[in-house]
């Protein structure tokens, strides 16, 4: 076999292997929701009623009905604020935003 035939054969076999390997990956245009194990944890007991009881017990000067509504809105929001990012603790975020909004 001549050297030119060997090169052509190597290019065809190498190209075929490369195409086969690339075909094993998902397309770049496919999208799946990111798996976030931090948000799948259960909420603390204080968050079960939107924090209303916790607000009444430990947050003087805060409208607890407003607090519970805002906290529930934040807790129900499941999409990330920036693509690929999410808050580590939704309850802490809900408490902070509801406290600021309802004082």
C-alpha positions in Angstrom: 0.0 0.0 0.0 1.4 3.4 -1.0 1.8 6.3 1.5 -0.9 8.3 -0.2 -3.4 5.4 0.1 -2.5 5.1 3.8 -3.1 8.8 4.4 -6.5 8.8 2.7 -7.5 5.7 4.6 -6.4 7.2 7.9 -8.4 10.4 7.1 -11.6 8.5 6.3 -11.4 6.2 9.3 -10.4 9.1 11.6 -13.1 11.3 10.3 -15.7 8.5 10.7 -14.6 7.9 14.3 -14.7 11.7 15.0 -18.3 12.0 13.6 -19.4 9.0 15.6 -17.9 10.4 18.8 -19.5 13.8 18.3 -22.9 12.2 17.6 -22.9 10.7 21.1 -23.3 14.2 22.7 -26.6 16.0 23.1 -27.2 18.9 20.7 -26.1 22.3 21.9 -29.6 23.7 21.3 -31.3 21.2 23.6 -32.3 22.5 27.0 -33.0 20.9 30.3 -33.9 22.5 33.5 -30.9 22.6 35.9 -31.1 20.1 38.7 -30.9 22.0 42.0 -30.7 19.8 45.0 -30.8 22.8 47.4 -34.3 23.9 46.4 -35.7 20.4 46.6 -35.1 20.2 50.4 -38.2 20.6 52.5 -38.8 24.1 54.0 -38.3 24.7 57.7 -41.4 24.4 59.9 -41.6 28.2 60.2 -42.2 28.5 56.5 -45.2 26.1 56.3 -47.7 28.9 56.8 -45.7 31.5 54.9 -44.0 32.5 58.1 -47.1 34.1 59.6 -46.8 32.5 63.1 -43.0 33.2 63.2 -43.7 36.8 62.2 -46.2 37.3 65.0 -43.9 35.8 67.6 -40.6 37.4 66.7 -41.1 40.4 64.4 -42.7 43.4 66.0 -43.5 46.3 63.7 -44.0 44.1 60.7 -47.4 43.6 59.0 -47.6 39.8 59.3 -50.4 39.3 56.7 -48.2 41.2 54.2 -45.2 39.2 55.3 -46.9 35.9 54.8 -48.1 36.9 51.4 -44.7 38.2 50.2 -42.8 35.2 51.7 -45.2 32.8 50.0 -44.7 34.6 46.7 -40.9 34.2 46.9 -41.1 30.6 48.0 -43.5 29.7 45.1 -41.2 31.3 42.6 -39.2 28.3 41.3 -37.3 29.7 38.3 -33.7 31.0 38.8 -33.2 34.7 38.8 -30.2 34.4 36.5 -29.6 31.6 34.1 -27.8 28.8 35.9 -27.9 30.5 39.3 -30.3 30.1 42.2 -30.4 31.1 45.8 -29.0 28.7 48.3 -31.8 29.1 50.8 -35.2 30.2 49.5 -36.5 30.7 53.0 -33.8 33.2 53.9 -34.5 35.1 50.7 -38.2 35.1 51.4 -37.7 36.4 55.0 -35.4 39.1 53.9 -37.6 40.4 51.0 -40.8 40.1 53.0 -39.3 41.9 56.0 -38.2 44.8 53.8 -41.5 45.0 51.9 -43.8 44.9 54.9 -42.1 47.0 57.6 
